[in-house]
Amino acid sequence: MTFTTRPELTGTFGMVASTHWLASAAGMAVLEAGGNAYDAAVATGLVLHVVEPHLNGVAGEVPVIAHDAASGRSFVVCGQGVAPQAATIEAFEQRGITEIPGAGLLAATVPGSWGAWMHLLGRYGTLELRDVARYAIGYARDGYPLLPTAAATIRTLEPTFREHWHGSAALYLPDGDAPAPGTRFRNPALADTLERLVAEGEAAGGSRENRIEAARRAFYSGFVAEAIEEHVRTPHWDGGSEPHAGLLTAADLDAWAVAEEEPAAVEVLGHRVLKTAAWGQGPVLLQQLQMLEALGAHELDPGSGDLVHTVVEVAKLALADREAWYGDAGTEDAAALLRDLLDPGYAAERARLVGATADATLRPGAPGGRAPRLPVAAAQAMADGGAWPDGLATPIAGSQGEPTVPRGDTCHLDVVDRWGNVVAATPSGAWLQSSPTIPALGFALGTRAQMFRLEPGLPASLVPGARPRTTLSPGMVLRADGSVLGFGTPGGDQQDQWTVPFLLHHLAHGADLQASIDAPSWHTTHAPSSFAPRVAEVLGVRAEERLGAEVVADLRRRGHEVTITGPWSLGRISAAGTRADGMLQAAANPRGMQGYAVGR
């Protein structure tokens, strides 16, 4: 029996896995109170907004993939907000800006998380908003233990808070100094905001759905939108030579509504794997799995040099396609383009490019015969090279993160209930380090617009009303035996890389969820980062030390520039779902010592 850090949980009542133990416990409490997976997912997500403020926030974004057991339908809820109407390429040119900042107000898009949670709760849940929000309100009001990484982020940003972001200083330097790890931390303004949203919903009366819709309107068309617009009008420092006001308005919030979509899907290894469409990077995973199957990589020994090399080279091809073809601003039929990107024949054609040594170029393909066009900045990043430095607060001590200015990260949650409903969601954005805290609301705005390109005519170009090409990427597997698995991980560009060995271990080699999560991981940094300053580390590979010296030496002989990270440093996957016999299962990542799965 293979040793794992924890057991794979199995039971019959319900399971919740997430990146924070308090959020998992809150979701489980909702299941125990009679709620379903949708109710529990909302409760879990709202707690994550409170207890991981350096990784996500109420004004961030969240894509959701869900499977409804009664109807057998799988669907995506897109909680990714769009670019403001005033956010044009010309608006940035007039300000002398050639790349959207990674911090500050100019990078704000419409907050999507609250709308997505209200959609999920109102349409698919069974409980009142107060029933699921009370855990987040309680932690914001009464306090929670501040994570070491959150404390490190605050300490790093302390000079910025003191000099520039005074609303952030008032909240995160409560006694005039950065709080220590483990401090009981409170955010009363956020508690007030959440409580008012609940109260305004209740005051509307009518049906449960009407009350939840009223709480949604209070955010997008009421006091929250008004406070956001007032805040955005005031210029704030964003890392440049002068402060800038933002472009987001209350009208942008009022005009936005959550979208429900069909997932992108492929048949691989005898299973159906679901992701979001190419407005996000989700199909990167699907393309990789198709190419790996075409190459027979699922028959290679797990963790071998042959497998890691093949996976890395395939990831580089999929990420090259992402740079050329993914985005929400394309002028052609997005559905037709996605079909061509996910065509098995195209996958086989791309797979034939994988050679015995590491390739040093960025090679997008020609799906459906279309001629690829890389962004000028992406080509320049490949020419310039450069290292991906650690960010301000990497989630795991000793890990190698992405370069962002400043760096944030992401959360993830998975829920399955006793009826077989499964939800996977990846909340992110609106980090405490992303932009100045809005004092009246207790949260910051996001900076997802940094993922747009300020070059016209690209799928990822900045266009008012378009979604930025997000890295957020929950996933789902409809297994051949009829069971369902939700999964995902934080990690920016790594999200659709870390899940590849996880799925190969689980789907191809039969390892249980926990063993698949615990297995050594790796990723490439070869393609340009999605986050400012968007550099590329040509031929770069990050690998956990546990992968082994022999494998690392083999990779280096093949031409990969390998950086060894800590033995438990890469990947923060969690998963939950059903088994063919009706049992429920879940597992969570041990890295960082904060993610947990709970259930019975």
BAKE-958694 format. One record per residue (C-alpha): x, y, z. Coordinates in steps of 0.05 Angstrom, whole numbers, plus 32768, in hexadecimal, padded with zeros to 4 digits. Each point is the difference from the previous one (the first is absolute). Layout:
<zavos>
XYZ
...
</zavos>
This chain:
<zavos>
800080008000
801C80447FEC
800A8031803A
7FD8803F7FFA
8000803E802D
7FB67FF5800F
7FCB7FCD7FEE
7FD180097FC5
7FBE800F8022
7FC47FD57FF0
7FB98002801A
7FB780057FED
7FE78043801A
802B80387FE4
804780197FF3
802180447FFC
8048800D7FEC
802080447FFC
804080288009
7FEE80148048
7FE87FD58039
7FCE8034801A
7FDF80057FBC
7FFB7FB47FF9
7FE17FFC8046
7FCE80377FEF
7FEA7FDB7FC1
7FF87FC08027
7FD680248034
7FD180157FC8
7FFA7FB97FE8
7FF27FE98047
7FC980358004
7FDD7FE17FC5
801D802A7FC8
80177FE37FBE
804380067FDC
7FEE80447FE2
7FEE801D8044
80407FE4801E
802B801A7FC6
7FE78047800B
800D7FFC804B
80467FE47FF4
801080357FCC
7FE9803A802B
802B7FE8803A
803C7FFB7FD1
7FF480497FEE
80098011804A
80367FD28019
802E80017FC3
7FFF804B7FEF
80457FFC7FE0
7FE57FCC7FCF
7FBA80187FEF
7FC980308014
7FB680107FFA
800E802E7FC4
80277FCB7FDB
7FEA7FCC7FCE
7FED7FB68001
7FF37FCE7FC8
7FD67FC58017
7FF57FBB7FE0
7FC67FD8801D
7FDD7FBF7FF3
7FB67FFA8011
7FF07FB98013
7FB580037FF5
800580187FB8
80447FE37FEF
801480447FE5
8045801F8009
8007804B7FF8
802E803B800B
7FEF803F8027
802D80377FE7
800E8030803A
803780247FD9
7FEF80497FFA
800E80297FC2
8029803D7FED
7FDF8043800F
7FE180277FC6
803680358007
80387FCD7FFE
801A80077FB9
80467FF87FE3
7FFD804A7FEF
7FF180128049
80407FDF8016
8028801E7FC7
7FE880458015
801C7FF38045
80437FEA7FE3
7FF57FB88017
80187FC77FD4
7FEE7FC6802E
7FC67FFF8032
801C80048046
7FFE7FC3802D
7FE8802B803A
7FD2803B800B
7FBD80187FE5
800D80007FB5
80027FB47FFF
7FBB7FF78020
7FCA7FDA7FDC
7FB77FF88016
80017FD4803F
7FE27FBC7FEE
80027FD78040
7FC2801B8023
7FD57FF87FC1
80187FB97FF5
7FF27FEB8048
7FBB80207FFE
7FF07FDE7FBE
80167FBC801B
7FDA80098042
7FC0801D7FE2
7FF97FCF7FC6
801C7FC0801C
80048007804C
7FCB7FF58034
8014802D803B
7FFA804A800F
803B802E7FF5
8006800C804B
80067FB5800C
803D7FFB7FD3
801F8045800C
80007FFE804C
80427FDB8004
802580347FD7
7FDE80388026
80147FDF8042
80497FF97FED
800380487FE6
7FDE801A803F
801E7FD48036
80437FF07FE1
80287FC67FE3
80497FEA8005
802980277FCD
80277FD17FD3
804C80078000
7FFF80107FB5
7FCB8036800B
802B801E8037
803D7FFD7FD3
7FD980247FC9
7FEA8037802F
80478008801A
801B80067FB9
7FCB80337FED
800780288041
802780397FE0
7FCE80057FC7
7FC680008031
801F8036802B
8016802D7FC6
7FCA7FF67FCC
7FC57FD38013
7FE6801D8040
7FBF7FD98000
802A7FC07FFE
802C80198038
7FC3800D802C
7FE87FB97FF7
803F7FD77FFB
802D80278031
7FCC80038038
803280128037
802E80277FD3
80287FC37FEE
7FF97FC27FD5
7FDC7FC88027
80277FC18012
7FEE7FBC7FE3
7FC77FE08026
7FE580438019
7FB58001800A
7FEF802E7FC7
7FBE80247FF6
7FE280277FC6
7FC28023801C
7FF480297FC2
7FFB7FC17FD6
7FD17FE18034
7FD4803E7FFB
80007FFC7FB4
7FEB7FB77FFF
7FCC800B8036
7FE2803A7FDA
7FFD7FD77FC0
7FDB7FCA8025
7FD280328022
7FEE80247FC0
7FEF7FBE7FE0
7FD37FED803A
7FDE80447FFE
7FEA7FF37FB9
7FD27FC98017
7FDE7FD07FD0
801D7FBC7FEE
80447FE68014
8018800C7FB9
7FE780488001
8024800E8042
80417FE47FE4
7FF880297FC1
7FF5803E802A
80427FF28024
80217FFB7FBC
7FE280437FEA
801880218041
80477FF07FE9
7FFC80107FB6
7FCB80367FFF
800080198048
802E80178038
803C7FD47FEC
8001801A7FB8
7FFA80478019
80397FF98031
802C7FDF7FCB
7FF580397FCF
800F80358034
80407FDB8013
80177FF67FB8
7FFA804A7FF0
803A80108031
80457FF57FE2
802B7FCC8024
80477FE87FF7
80067FC27FD4
804C7FF87FFD
800B80357FCA
801D80468004
7FBC801F800F
7FBE7FE9801E
7FC47FF07FD4
7FB57FFF8009
7FDC7FC37FE6
7FD07FF57FC6
7FCB7FD68022
7FBD8020800D
7FBF7FEF8023
7FE07FFB7FBB
80317FC97FED
7FEB7FD8803D
7FB6800C7FF3
80057FE87FB8
80257FBF8010
7FDE7FBD800C
801D7FBB800C
80007FD07FC5
7FF07FB68002
80227FD77FC9
800D7FBB7FE6
80447FE68014
80387FF27FCF
800A7FB57FFF
802A7FC87FE3
80007FB48004
80447FE88019
80187FC08022
7FB87FE67FFE
7FE4803B8027
7FE080437FF0
8027803B801C
7FDE80448006
801C80468004
7FEB80487FF3
8004801A7FB8
803B80267FE3
7FEF80438021
802A7FDF8037
803A7FD17FFB
7FD77FC28010
80077FDF7FBC
804B7FFF800B
7FF57FC3802B
7FD37FDF7FCC
8033800B7FC9
80377FE3802A
7FD97FC18012
7FEE7FF47FB7
804880087FE9
801A7FD38039
7FCE7FCA7FEE
801580057FB7
80487FF68016
7FF07FC6802E
801B8027803B
7FCD7FE0802F
80277FBF7FF7
8042801E8018
80187FF68047
7FE48037802F
803780318013
80327FE57FCD
802C802D7FD7
7FDD7FEA7FC0
7FBC8014801D
80158043801D
802380147FC0
7FC47FED7FD6
7FD08025802F
802B803E7FFF
800680027FB5
7FB57FF57FF7
7FF280388032
802C80307FD8
7FD77FF17FC1
7FBD800A8023
801880418020
801980187FBD
7FB97FF67FE5
7FE68025803C
802B803C7FEE
7FE880017FB8
7FB87FE98005
7FE180098045
7FD8803C8015
7FBB80218000
800E80377FCD
80067FD77FC1
7FD680137FC4
7FF47FBA7FE6
7FD27FCA8019
801D7FEC8044
7FDA7FBE8000
801C7FEC7FBC
804680138015
7FFA7FD78040
7FE77FC37FD9
803D80047FD3
802F8009803B
7FE37FC28020
7FFB7FD67FC1
80247FBD800B
802180067FBC
801D80448014
80197FE18041
80227FC87FDB
802080337FD0
801A8029803A
80197FC38026
802D7FEE7FC6
8029803F800F
80197FE28042
80487FEA7FF8
80357FDF802A
801C80438018
7FE38040801C
7FE880327FCD
80138049800B
7FCA80217FD8
7FB780148008
7FDA7FD87FCB
7FB6800F7FF8
7FDA7FD47FD0
7FCE800E7FC8
7FBD7FE48017
7FD17FF87FC5
8036801C7FD3
800080458022
804380247FFF
8019800D8047
801480448019
802780098040
7FFC80418027
803C802B7FF3
800D8003804C
7FFF7FB48005
80337FF97FC9
802B80358021
7FFB7FDC8043
80197FC07FE0
803A80277FE1
801280248040
7FFD7FC2802E
8008800E8049
7FF07FDD8041
7FBC7FFB8020
8010801D8045
7FDA7FEE803F
7FC7802E800D
7FEF8028803E
7FDE7FC78024
80097FBC7FE1
7FCC7FD1801D
80337FCC8016
804280118022
80397FF27FD0
7FD37FFA7FC2
800C80217FBE
7FC6802C7FEC
7FEE802D7FC6
801880477FF9
7FC78030800F
800380478016
7FEA7FF18034
7FF47FB58001
7FBF7FE28018
7FE57FBB7FF8
7FC07FD98002
7FD47FD08028
7FD97FC27FED
7FC67FD8801B
7FDC7FBF7FEF
7FBE7FE7801D
7FD67FC17FF7
7FBF7FF38024
7FD87FC18010
7FD5800A7FC1
803D7FFE7FD4
8005804A7FED
804880167FF6
801C80477FFE
804780167FF1
8011804B8005
8040802A7FFE
7FF780438023
803780337FF5
8011804A7FF7
7FF4803D802A
803B7FEE802B
8013802E8039
803F80107FD9
7FDD800D7FBD
7FE68046800D
7FEE802E803B
7FCA7FE8802F
7FBD80247FFB
7FF780158049
7FB480017FFE
7FFD7FB97FE4
803C7FDC801F
801A7FE47FBE
802B80127FC4
7FF17FFC7FB6
80207FCD7FD2
803680097FCB
7FEC7FCB7FCE
800380327FC6
804C7FF88002
7FF47FC17FD6
7FE780297FC5
803180127FC8
8005804A7FEB
80097FEA7FB8
7FC280027FD4
7FE37FC67FD9
80137FC6802F
7FD07FD18024
801C801B8041
800080497FEC
7FE28033802F
7FB8800E7FE9
7FCA8020802B
7FD07FCA8018
802F7FC67FF2
80187FCF8034
804B7FFE800E
80217FBE7FEE
7FFF7FE68047
802C7FC9801B
7FC97FE8802F
7FEF7FB87FED
7FD47FD08028
7FF77FBC7FE0
7FD27FC48000
80057FB87FEA
7FC47FD67FEC
80207FBC8009
7FF07FC57FD4
7FDE7FDC803A
7FCE80388008
80208022803B
8012804A8003
803D8024801A
800B804B800C
804880188006
802D803C7FFB
80398028801D
80198046800B
804080137FDB
7FF4802F7FC5
801F7FE57FC1
80117FC08026
7FB77FED800D
7FFA7FD97FBF
80457FE38008
7FFF7FE58048
7FBF7FDC7FF1
801F7FD87FC7
802A7FD0802B
7FC67FFE8032
7FD07FE77FCA
80337FD07FE2
800C7FE08044
7FB67FFB800E
7FE07FF07FBD
80387FDA7FDD
80227FDD803A
7FC77FF78032
801F8026803B
7FCE801B8031
7FF3804B8006
802F800D803A
803A7FD87FE2
7FF680257FBF
800280438023
803D7FED802B
802A7FE87FC4
803C802C7FED
7FEE80387FD0
8020802E7FCD
7FEF80377FCD
801F80277FC8
800D804B8002
801180017FB6
7FC480287FE7
7FF380498013
7FDF80098043
7FB880188001
801180318037
802880417FFD
803880087FEE
7FF07FC37FD3
80477FE67FF7
80137FBC7FE4
80357FD0801A
80137FDD7FC0
800A7FB4800B
7FF0800B8049
7FE57FC7802B
7FF28000804A
80017FBC8022
7FF57FE98046
803E7FE28020
7FDB7FBF800B
7FFF7FF47FB5
80477FE5800A
804780127FEA
80007FCC7FC8
7FC1801C7FE0
801A80488007
80427FEC7FE0
7FDA7FDF7FC7
7FD7803F7FF4
803F802B7FFF
80217FD27FCE
7FC3800C7FD3
800B804B8004
7FCE80158036
80178037802F
7FE97FE08041
7FF980258042
7FF77FD4803D
7FCB80178031
7FEF7FE78045
7FEA7FB78006
7FB88016800F
7FF980417FDA
7FDA7FF97FBE
7FB57FF57FF9
7FC6800D802F
7FCC7FD17FE2
7FC07FEB8022
7FCA7FD27FE5
7FBC7FE48013
7FCC7FD57FDD
7FDA7FBF7FFC
80157FB87FF5
7FDE7FCD7FD4
7FE37FDD803E
7FE080418019
8035800E8034
801B80468005
804A80118000
802D803C800C
80498014800A
80278040800A
804780197FF9
80307FFA803B
803180347FE5
7FFD80408028
7FDC7FDE8039
7FBD80247FF7
7FD67FDA7FCD
7FD27FCB801B
7FC97FD07FEB
7FC87FEF8030
7FC57FD27FFA
7FDA7FC58019
</zavos>
